[in-house]
Amino acid sequence: MKYLALIYDVEGTGPAPGTPEFDEYMGKWFAVDQAFKDAGVLVGGEALEPSSTATRVRTRSGNMETMDGPFAETKEQLGGYYVFECKDLDEAIKYAGMIPVGEKGTVEVRPIMDFSALG
């Protein structure tokens, strides 16, 4: 089954690019990426641009509206995601717990619905 690991963090609180601290921090991400690949559970994943670059889209009464910025004013913002192929939720949680942001942010794990069996 596929699981989505949504990565939330407080934007702008990490180490600055070009510093030794940033290189060390990114090294953790590269290591966990490799661990997911080696375990055969990584389907995909990406980091996202800052929430200030987001555009919200809604349709109400047939009219499309767009708005700049994040959906909610919260301390933590969605910063990226992984998609895992795991045997069960416990295994997905195990891999989500390896994501470096868990030390100061939050990782939300959700099963992905499979509609292919319906068609």
Secondary structure, 3 states (H helix, E strand, C coil): CEEEEEEEECCCCCCCCCCHHHHHHHHHHHHHHHHHHHHCCEEEEEECCCHHHCEEEEEECCEEEEEECCCCCCCCEEEEEEEEECCCHHHHHHHHCCCHHHHCCEEEEEECCCCCCCC
